[in-house]
Amino acid sequence: MSELWPRTLTWADVDPARHPFEMDDDGAEELGSLVAPLLPCAEVAREGPWPSLDPVTEFLAGRYGRWACGWNWSVGEGDVDGGVVQVWCCSSDSVATPDATAPLVVEALQEWRGWLEDLAERFAALAPPENTAVSSAGLWYWERACTRLVTVVADRTQAESGWYGHCMQVLRWFLARNGIDEGQAEEIVENAVGGRFGSWIAPDVSVIDAVSSRLARGVGGIG
């Protein structure tokens, strides 16, 4: 279902400022006890990896918000493909007994949340000055932001299978965070990247520079 698919998440869905989240050790233990009964057995997980985890994802999203759908967006060819979560590999490898797997789900959720909070801090640091119109901000703001965000996403995803999908999503999130319409943000990012990224290879400096320049020009062209 698309509402459970992390690739469809918008900045409004994941912005930590809109979706407070805190979890201490007791909270983590409690969440694990609630997740355990929802987990499939290892045999079922191997047969139908992603759908078998839908009850867990639905529960987490209902409890904390849609941002939680990314809890198992692991690095490489995992349940979703091309994410940043390292503690969870994939259903076929990560699902064991419920008691053993539930804490891993909680840890994966916390890692995903940490990534979102890290991005929020980066977005704030890279944004143009407050009260500056998007189109009037110097192009270098957008070039710098694109360069740094592409670099950090490539690093966190290890530039493995499908990594560029989340990279483009992060760029859209950054533009949306700065007041650019979601539709415009998608068009700007699509035009900037234009097939320049590929699986299993981190972009070199010249590619990143080209993408960053195109993105900046796209933002500058907003009327």
URWOMO-V676927 format. One record per pair of residues at least 12 apart in sequence whose C-alpha atoms are under 10 Angstrom apart, sorted by the first residue. I is the first residue (numbers start at 1). J is the second residue. D is the distance in Angstrom with one decimal. If there is no record, write none. Layout:
i: [I/I]
j: [J/J]
d: [D/D]
This chain:
i: [1/1/3/3/3/3/4/4/4/4/4/4/4/4/4/5/5/5/5/5/5/6/6/6/6/6/6/6/6/6/6/6/6/7/7/7/7/7/7/7/7/7/7/7/8/8/8/9/9/9/9/9/9/9/10/10/10/10/10/10/10/10/10/11/11/11/11/11/11/11/11/11/11/11/11/12/12/12/12/12/13/13/13/13/13/13/14/14/14/14/14/14/14/14/14/14/14/15/15/15/15/15/15/15/15/16/16/16/16/16/16/16/16/16/17/17/18/19/19/19/19/20/20/21/21/21/21/22/22/23/23/27/28/28/28/28/28/28/29/29/29/30/30/31/31/31/31/31/32/32/32/32/32/32/32/32/32/32/33/33/33/33/34/34/34/34/35/35/35/35/35/35/35/35/35/35/35/35/36/36/36/36/36/36/36/36/36/37/37/37/37/37/38/38/38/38/38/38/38/38/38/38/39/39/39/39/39/39/39/39/39/39/39/39/39/40/40/40/40/40/40/40/40/40/40/40/41/41/41/41/41/41/42/42/42/42/42/42/42/42/42/43/43/43/43/44/44/44/45/45/45/45/45/45/45/46/46/46/46/46/46/47/47/48/48/49/49/49/49/49/49/49/49/50/50/50/50/50/50/50/51/51/52/53/53/53/53/54/56/56/56/56/57/57/57/57/57/60/60/67/67/67/67/68/68/68/68/68/69/69/70/70/70/70/70/70/70/70/70/71/71/71/71/71/71/71/71/71/71/71/71/71/72/72/72/72/72/72/72/72/72/72/72/72/72/72/73/73/73/73/73/73/73/73/73/74/74/74/74/74/74/74/74/75/75/75/75/75/75/75/75/75/75/75/75/76/76/76/76/76/76/76/76/76/76/76/77/77/77/77/77/77/78/78/78/78/78/79/79/80/81/81/81/81/81/81/81/82/82/82/82/82/82/82/82/82/82/82/82/82/82/82/83/83/83/83/83/83/83/83/83/83/83/83/83/83/83/84/84/84/84/84/84/84/84/84/84/84/84/84/85/85/85/85/85/85/85/85/85/85/85/86/86/86/86/86/86/87/87/87/87/87/87/87/87/87/88/88/88/88/88/88/88/89/115/116/119/119/119/119/119/119/120/120/120/122/122/122/122/123/123/123/123/123/123/123/123/123/124/124/124/125/126/126/126/126/126/126/126/126/127/127/127/127/127/127/127/127/128/128/128/128/128/129/130/132/133/133/134/134/134/134/134/134/134/134/134/135/135/135/135/135/135/135/135/135/136/136/136/136/136/137/137/137/138/138/139/139/139/139/139/139/139/139/140/140/140/140/141/142/142/142/142/142/142/142/142/142/142/142/143/143/143/143/143/143/143/143/143/143/143/144/144/144/144/145/145/145/145/145/145/146/146/146/146/146/146/146/146/146/146/146/146/146/146/146/146/147/147/147/147/147/147/147/147/148/148/149/149/149/149/149/149/150/150/150/150/150/150/150/150/150/150/150/151/151/151/151/151/151/152/153/153/153/153/153/153/154/154/154/154/154/154/155/157/157/158/158/158/159/159/159/159/159/159/159/160/160/160/160/160/161/161/161/161/162/162/162/162/163/163/163/163/163/163/164/164/164/164/164/164/164/164/164/164/165/165/165/167/167/167/168/168/168/168/168/168/168/169/169/169/170/171/171/171/171/171/172/172/172/172/172/172/172/173/173/175/175/175/175/180/180/184/184/184/185/185/185/187/187/188/188/188/188/188/188/188/188/189/189/189/189/189/189/189/190/190/191/191/191/191/192/192/192/192/192/192/192/192/192/192/193/193/193/193/193/193/193/194/194/196/196/196/197]
j: [51/54/58/61/66/69/54/57/58/61/66/67/68/69/70/57/66/69/70/73/80/66/67/68/69/70/71/72/73/80/83/166/169/69/70/73/80/81/82/83/165/166/168/169/66/69/169/66/67/68/69/70/169/173/66/67/169/170/172/173/176/177/182/67/116/120/169/170/172/173/174/175/176/177/182/66/67/173/176/177/65/66/67/68/69/173/65/66/67/68/69/70/113/116/117/120/173/67/113/116/117/119/120/173/177/67/113/114/116/117/118/119/120/121/117/120/65/64/65/66/67/64/65/64/65/110/113/110/113/106/110/106/102/103/105/106/107/110/102/103/106/103/106/60/102/103/105/106/98/99/100/101/102/103/104/105/106/107/98/99/102/103/56/59/60/102/55/56/57/59/60/98/99/101/102/103/105/106/56/97/98/99/100/101/102/103/105/55/56/98/99/102/52/53/54/55/56/57/58/59/98/102/52/53/54/55/56/95/96/97/98/99/101/102/105/52/53/54/55/56/91/95/96/97/98/101/91/95/96/97/98/101/91/92/93/94/95/96/97/98/101/91/92/95/96/91/92/95/90/91/92/93/94/95/96/90/91/92/93/94/95/91/92/91/92/78/79/80/90/91/92/93/95/72/78/79/80/90/91/92/79/91/91/72/79/91/95/69/69/71/102/105/69/70/71/72/105/106/109/109/112/113/116/108/109/110/112/113/109/112/83/84/85/108/109/111/112/113/116/83/84/85/88/105/106/107/108/109/110/111/112/113/84/85/86/87/88/89/90/91/104/105/108/109/111/112/85/86/88/89/90/108/109/112/166/86/87/88/89/90/108/112/157/87/88/89/90/156/157/158/159/160/161/162/163/89/90/157/158/159/160/161/162/163/199/200/89/90/160/161/162/163/90/91/92/93/161/91/92/162/157/160/161/162/163/165/166/154/156/157/158/159/160/161/162/163/164/165/166/167/199/200/112/153/154/156/157/158/159/160/161/162/163/164/165/166/167/111/112/115/153/154/155/156/157/158/159/160/163/166/107/108/109/110/111/112/113/114/115/156/157/107/108/111/112/156/157/104/105/106/107/108/109/110/111/112/101/104/105/107/108/109/111/108/156/170/149/152/153/170/173/174/173/174/177/145/148/149/174/145/149/170/171/173/174/175/177/178/174/177/178/145/141/142/144/145/146/148/149/174/141/142/144/145/174/175/177/178/140/141/142/145/178/141/178/178/178/179/175/178/179/180/219/220/221/222/223/180/216/217/218/219/220/221/222/223/219/220/221/222/223/216/219/220/216/220/212/213/215/216/217/218/219/220/212/213/216/217/216/174/175/212/213/214/215/216/217/218/219/220/208/209/210/211/212/213/214/215/216/217/219/209/212/213/216/171/174/175/212/215/216/167/168/170/171/174/175/189/192/208/209/211/212/213/214/215/216/205/207/208/209/210/211/212/213/208/212/167/168/170/171/174/212/164/166/167/168/170/171/202/203/208/211/212/167/202/203/204/205/208/167/166/167/168/170/171/202/166/167/200/201/202/203/202/200/202/200/201/202/197/198/199/200/201/202/203/198/199/200/201/202/198/199/200/201/197/198/199/200/197/198/199/200/201/202/193/195/196/197/198/199/200/201/202/203/197/198/199/189/193/197/185/186/189/190/192/193/197/185/186/189/189/185/186/188/189/215/184/185/186/187/188/189/190/185/186/188/189/215/219/219/222/218/219/222/215/218/219/215/218/214/215/216/217/218/219/221/222/211/212/214/215/216/218/219/211/215/211/214/215/218/208/210/211/212/213/214/215/216/217/218/207/208/210/211/212/214/215/211/214/208/210/211/211]
d: [9.3/8.9/9.2/9.3/7.6/8.4/7.8/6.9/7.1/8.0/7.4/9.4/9.0/5.6/8.4/9.5/9.3/6.6/7.7/9.5/8.1/8.4/7.7/8.5/5.5/5.1/8.8/9.2/7.5/8.1/9.4/9.2/9.9/9.3/8.4/9.3/8.6/9.8/9.9/9.5/7.6/7.0/10.0/7.4/10.0/9.8/8.6/7.5/7.0/9.9/8.4/8.7/8.3/9.2/9.5/8.7/8.0/9.2/8.2/6.5/8.4/9.9/8.2/9.1/9.7/9.7/9.0/8.5/8.0/4.9/7.8/9.2/6.6/6.7/9.0/9.7/9.1/8.5/8.4/8.3/7.5/6.0/5.6/9.3/10.0/10.0/8.2/7.2/4.6/8.1/9.6/9.5/8.8/7.0/9.2/9.5/9.1/8.1/10.0/7.3/8.0/9.1/7.1/9.0/8.6/8.8/8.2/9.6/6.9/6.1/9.7/9.5/7.2/10.0/8.9/8.5/9.8/7.6/7.1/9.4/8.3/8.5/9.6/7.5/9.8/9.6/8.4/9.3/9.8/9.8/8.4/9.8/9.8/7.7/9.9/6.4/8.3/9.2/9.1/7.5/8.5/9.9/9.8/9.2/8.3/8.4/9.3/7.0/9.2/8.1/9.6/8.7/4.9/5.5/8.5/7.6/6.3/9.5/9.2/8.1/7.3/8.7/9.4/9.1/9.9/8.5/9.0/6.4/9.6/8.0/8.5/8.3/9.3/9.1/5.9/8.7/8.0/8.5/8.8/8.7/4.9/6.2/8.7/7.4/5.1/8.6/9.2/9.7/9.1/7.0/9.0/8.9/9.4/8.0/9.0/5.9/5.8/9.5/10.0/8.6/8.3/9.2/7.8/6.7/9.2/7.6/6.6/8.1/9.3/8.6/6.1/9.5/7.9/7.7/9.6/6.2/7.0/9.8/9.1/9.3/9.3/7.7/8.8/8.6/7.7/9.8/10.0/7.2/6.8/6.6/7.4/9.9/8.0/6.9/8.5/8.6/5.4/5.3/7.1/9.0/9.8/10.0/8.2/9.0/9.0/9.3/8.8/9.5/9.2/5.5/5.6/8.8/9.1/6.8/9.0/9.4/6.7/4.5/8.1/9.9/8.6/9.5/8.1/8.6/8.7/9.3/6.7/9.9/7.6/5.2/6.3/9.7/9.4/9.5/9.2/5.6/7.7/8.6/7.1/9.5/9.4/9.9/8.5/9.3/9.3/7.9/9.8/9.5/9.3/9.8/9.8/8.8/5.7/8.5/7.8/8.7/9.9/9.7/8.8/9.7/8.9/8.1/8.8/10.0/6.8/9.3/7.8/7.7/8.8/9.4/8.4/9.3/8.5/9.0/7.6/9.8/6.5/8.6/10.0/9.8/9.6/7.4/8.5/7.3/8.4/8.8/5.5/4.4/7.8/7.7/5.6/8.0/9.0/6.6/9.0/8.9/6.2/7.9/7.6/8.9/10.0/7.7/6.5/7.4/9.7/8.1/5.7/8.7/8.1/8.8/8.8/8.8/9.6/8.0/9.8/5.8/7.8/6.0/5.9/7.2/8.8/9.2/8.2/9.2/8.5/7.3/9.3/8.1/5.4/7.2/8.7/7.0/8.0/9.3/8.1/8.5/9.5/7.2/7.9/8.1/5.0/4.9/7.2/7.4/9.3/8.8/8.5/8.0/7.8/5.9/7.9/9.7/4.7/7.8/9.1/9.5/9.2/6.6/9.0/9.3/9.8/8.7/6.4/5.9/7.5/9.0/9.3/9.9/9.9/6.4/8.8/7.9/6.3/5.3/4.4/4.1/7.4/7.1/6.8/9.1/8.7/9.9/9.4/9.0/10.0/8.1/5.6/9.1/9.4/8.7/8.9/8.0/6.4/9.3/8.6/6.6/9.2/8.7/7.5/7.9/8.0/9.4/9.1/5.5/4.8/8.2/9.8/10.0/8.6/8.8/9.6/6.5/8.6/9.5/6.4/6.1/9.8/9.9/8.6/8.4/8.1/9.9/7.6/8.0/9.2/9.1/8.9/7.1/8.7/10.0/7.1/5.8/9.5/10.0/7.8/9.8/9.7/7.0/7.5/8.4/6.0/9.4/9.6/9.7/9.2/9.8/8.7/9.6/9.8/8.3/9.3/8.7/9.6/8.7/9.0/8.8/9.0/8.3/9.2/8.0/8.8/9.8/9.8/8.9/6.1/9.2/7.7/8.7/9.2/8.9/9.3/9.1/7.0/8.2/7.6/5.6/9.2/8.8/9.4/9.1/7.1/8.1/9.8/7.7/8.4/9.2/8.8/7.1/9.6/6.2/8.3/9.6/8.3/9.5/9.6/10.0/9.4/9.3/9.3/7.4/7.7/7.8/7.2/7.5/9.8/7.9/9.5/9.9/9.6/9.6/9.4/6.3/4.8/6.8/5.8/7.0/9.4/7.1/9.6/9.4/9.8/9.9/9.2/7.9/8.8/8.2/9.6/8.2/9.1/5.3/7.0/9.5/8.0/6.7/9.2/8.6/7.3/9.9/7.9/9.7/9.0/7.2/8.2/9.7/7.1/5.0/8.6/9.6/7.6/8.9/9.5/7.8/9.4/8.5/4.7/5.7/8.4/7.0/5.4/8.9/10.0/9.3/7.4/9.2/9.0/8.7/8.5/9.8/8.0/9.8/9.3/9.9/9.9/9.5/6.9/8.9/9.9/9.9/10.0/8.1/8.8/7.8/5.2/8.6/9.8/7.4/8.2/8.9/9.9/6.1/6.9/9.6/8.2/5.9/9.2/9.3/9.4/7.8/9.6/7.5/7.2/8.9/9.9/8.7/9.8/6.2/8.3/8.4/7.9/9.5/8.7/7.3/9.3/8.9/9.2/8.5/8.4/9.6/9.4/8.2/9.0/7.7/5.8/9.4/8.1/9.8/9.8/9.4/7.3/10.0/8.9/6.2/8.0/8.2/10.0/9.7/8.2/8.7/7.8/9.5/8.4/6.6/5.5/5.7/5.2/8.5/8.9/5.6/4.4/6.9/8.3/8.2/4.7/5.6/8.8/9.4/7.4/5.3/7.9/8.8/7.9/6.4/8.0/9.2/9.2/9.2/9.4/9.4/6.2/6.7/7.2/9.7/9.8/9.3/9.8/9.2/9.5/9.6/9.9/9.9/9.5/10.0/8.4/6.5/7.8/9.5/7.8/9.7/9.6/8.4/8.6/9.8/8.2/8.8/9.4/6.8/9.3/9.0/5.3/6.0/9.1/8.3/6.6/9.4/8.1/9.4/9.1/9.1/10.0/8.5/8.6/9.0/9.2/8.9/8.6/9.6/9.1/8.4/9.8/8.7/8.3/6.1/8.8/8.8/5.4/7.0/9.6/9.6/8.7/9.6/8.7/6.3/9.8/8.3/9.5/9.9/9.0/8.8/7.4/7.5/8.0/10.0/8.0/5.1/7.2/7.9/4.8/4.9/8.6/8.9/7.6/9.2/9.0/8.6/5.5/8.6/8.0/8.1/8.4/9.8/8.8/9.1/7.8/9.5]
